[in-house]
Amino acid sequence: MQSAGRLTQRRLAALQPAGTRYASVAYTMNGFVIAVGSYVKALTELALQTAARIGPVTVDMDGTACKVPYAPDYIQKVKKRGAIGKKRKTTKC
């Protein structure tokens, strides 16, 4: 777990805003941080810190109603529900 934490911190330190490319990278990082914070109990606090450092992510969704979730709020919602570390038993197709 420590190596995953160090890797997350190193990647975050290397991330610099650079237009559209940054938006797609930040969008992907946002999803990863949500997944880690929701499913790996040992890394939930680090994920919250990382998400706060990334900040709100805005991505042009080409006119659709899709929204990018704010990672700290999403992780807190999962935490409040008591579902941190619980994986889904089935998938939706």
CYANA upper distance limits for C-alpha pairs under 8 A (distance plus 0.5 A):
  1 MET  CA      5 GLY  CA      6.84
  1 MET  CA     42 ALA  CA      7.78
  1 MET  CA     43 LEU  CA      7.97
  2 GLN  CA      6 ARG  CA      6.66
  3 SER  CA      7 LEU  CA      6.54
  4 ALA  CA      8 THR  CA      6.63
  5 GLY  CA      9 GLN  CA      6.80
  5 GLY  CA     43 LEU  CA      7.70
  5 GLY  CA     46 LEU  CA      7.65
  6 ARG  CA     10 ARG  CA      6.64
  7 LEU  CA     11 ARG  CA      6.62
  8 THR  CA     12 LEU  CA      6.62
  9 GLN  CA     13 ALA  CA      6.69
  9 GLN  CA     50 THR  CA      8.21
 10 ARG  CA     14 ALA  CA      6.95
 11 ARG  CA     15 LEU  CA      6.94
 12 LEU  CA     50 THR  CA      8.12
 12 LEU  CA     54 ILE  CA      8.46
 16 GLN  CA     22 TYR  CA      7.74
 17 PRO  CA     22 TYR  CA      5.77
 17 PRO  CA     23 ALA  CA      8.43
 18 ALA  CA     22 TYR  CA      5.52
 18 ALA  CA     23 ALA  CA      8.48
 19 GLY  CA     23 ALA  CA      7.04
 20 THR  CA     24 SER  CA      7.02
 21 ARG  CA     25 VAL  CA      6.79
 22 TYR  CA     26 ALA  CA      6.34
 23 ALA  CA     27 TYR  CA      6.47
 23 ALA  CA     57 VAL  CA      7.72
 23 ALA  CA     58 THR  CA      7.42
 23 ALA  CA     59 VAL  CA      6.47
 24 SER  CA     28 THR  CA      6.74
 24 SER  CA     59 VAL  CA      7.82
 25 VAL  CA     29 MET  CA      6.58
 26 ALA  CA     30 ASN  CA      6.41
 26 ALA  CA     54 ILE  CA      7.96
 26 ALA  CA     57 VAL  CA      7.04
 27 TYR  CA     31 GLY  CA      6.99
 27 TYR  CA     57 VAL  CA      6.88
 27 TYR  CA     58 THR  CA      8.30
 27 TYR  CA     59 VAL  CA      7.68
 27 TYR  CA     68 VAL  CA      8.14
 28 THR  CA     32 PHE  CA      6.80
 29 MET  CA     33 VAL  CA      6.50
 30 ASN  CA     34 ILE  CA      6.71
 30 ASN  CA     51 ALA  CA      7.54
 30 ASN  CA     54 ILE  CA      8.33
 30 ASN  CA     57 VAL  CA      8.00
 30 ASN  CA     70 TYR  CA      8.42
 30 ASN  CA     71 ALA  CA      6.76
 31 GLY  CA     35 ALA  CA      6.70
 31 GLY  CA     71 ALA  CA      8.27
 32 PHE  CA     36 VAL  CA      6.62
 33 VAL  CA     37 GLY  CA      6.36
 33 VAL  CA     47 ALA  CA      6.08
 33 VAL  CA     48 LEU  CA      8.48
 33 VAL  CA     50 THR  CA      7.93
 33 VAL  CA     51 ALA  CA      7.11
 33 VAL  CA     71 ALA  CA      7.54
 34 ILE  CA     38 SER  CA      6.42
 34 ILE  CA     47 ALA  CA      7.82
 34 ILE  CA     71 ALA  CA      6.13
 34 ILE  CA     72 PRO  CA      8.44
 34 ILE  CA     74 TYR  CA      7.58
 34 ILE  CA     75 ILE  CA      6.69
 35 ALA  CA     39 TYR  CA      6.48
 36 VAL  CA     40 VAL  CA      5.91
 36 VAL  CA     43 LEU  CA      7.22
 36 VAL  CA     44 THR  CA      7.38
 36 VAL  CA     47 ALA  CA      7.18
 37 GLY  CA     41 LYS  CA      7.55
 37 GLY  CA     43 LEU  CA      6.57
 37 GLY  CA     44 THR  CA      4.63
 37 GLY  CA     45 GLU  CA      7.81
 37 GLY  CA     46 LEU  CA      8.23
 37 GLY  CA     47 ALA  CA      5.52
 37 GLY  CA     48 LEU  CA      7.40
 37 GLY  CA     75 ILE  CA      6.62
 37 GLY  CA     84 ILE  CA      8.10
 38 SER  CA     44 THR  CA      7.24
 38 SER  CA     75 ILE  CA      6.40
 38 SER  CA     78 VAL  CA      6.98
 38 SER  CA     79 LYS  CA      8.06
 38 SER  CA     83 ALA  CA      7.96
 38 SER  CA     84 ILE  CA      5.51
 38 SER  CA     85 GLY  CA      6.65
 38 SER  CA     86 LYS  CA      8.49
 39 TYR  CA     84 ILE  CA      6.12
 39 TYR  CA     85 GLY  CA      4.55
 39 TYR  CA     86 LYS  CA      6.69
 39 TYR  CA     87 LYS  CA      7.08
 40 VAL  CA     44 THR  CA      6.84
 40 VAL  CA     84 ILE  CA      7.68
 40 VAL  CA     85 GLY  CA      5.81
 41 LYS  CA     84 ILE  CA      6.70
 41 LYS  CA     85 GLY  CA      5.95
 43 LEU  CA     47 ALA  CA      6.51
 44 THR  CA     48 LEU  CA      6.76
 44 THR  CA     75 ILE  CA      8.50
 45 GLU  CA     49 GLN  CA      6.82
 46 LEU  CA     50 THR  CA      6.55
 47 ALA  CA     51 ALA  CA      6.43
 48 LEU  CA     52 ALA  CA      6.66
 48 LEU  CA     71 ALA  CA      8.03
 48 LEU  CA     72 PRO  CA      5.97
 48 LEU  CA     75 ILE  CA      7.76
 49 GLN  CA     53 ARG  CA      6.78
 50 THR  CA     54 ILE  CA      6.72
 51 ALA  CA     55 GLY  CA      6.61
 51 ALA  CA     71 ALA  CA      6.12
 51 ALA  CA     72 PRO  CA      6.25
 52 ALA  CA     71 ALA  CA      8.29
 52 ALA  CA     72 PRO  CA      6.91
 55 GLY  CA     70 TYR  CA      8.14
 56 PRO  CA     70 TYR  CA      6.17
 56 PRO  CA     71 ALA  CA      8.33
 57 VAL  CA     68 VAL  CA      7.17
 57 VAL  CA     69 PRO  CA      8.49
 57 VAL  CA     70 TYR  CA      7.60
 58 THR  CA     68 VAL  CA      7.29
 59 VAL  CA     68 VAL  CA      7.84
 61 MET  CA     65 ALA  CA      8.24
 61 MET  CA     66 CYS  CA      7.07
 61 MET  CA     67 LYS  CA      8.39
 69 PRO  CA     73 ASP  CA      8.33
 69 PRO  CA     74 TYR  CA      7.15
 70 TYR  CA     74 TYR  CA      6.72
 71 ALA  CA     75 ILE  CA      6.55
 72 PRO  CA     76 GLN  CA      6.57
 73 ASP  CA     77 LYS  CA      6.60
 74 TYR  CA     78 VAL  CA      6.90
 75 ILE  CA     79 LYS  CA      6.62
 76 GLN  CA     80 LYS  CA      6.47
 77 LYS  CA     81 ARG  CA      6.74
 78 VAL  CA     82 GLY  CA      6.89
 78 VAL  CA     83 ALA  CA      6.00
 78 VAL  CA     84 ILE  CA      6.64
 79 LYS  CA     83 ALA  CA      6.46
 79 LYS  CA     84 ILE  CA      6.02
